[in-house]
């Protein structure tokens, strides 16, 4: 990740904490949508935890298990496009 930008910018925007903008060096990761980027930053273990919780919520709401997507690992493997 390449951190850039004005680190003091949070004062102008009124944020109660510093805002550290960054972009992924890998264009494949930079091209992900915001939710996918958030998952990447969370790490694989936490992604699986969140996905499991979402499945439990969907099941409790009556969504049949066969309609739920399978777990997907978001990060490309090293050496693969």
JOKA-V750980 format. One record per run of one state. SS is the DSSP state (H for helix, E for strand, C for the rest). FROM is the first residue (numbers start at 1). TO is the last residue. If there is no record, write none. Layout:
ss from to
SS FROM TO
SS FROM TO
//
This chain:
ss from to
C 1 1
E 2 3
C 4 9
H 10 13
C 14 21
E 22 23
C 24 26
H 27 30
C 31 33
H 34 42
C 43 43
H 44 60
C 61 64
H 65 67
C 68 81
//
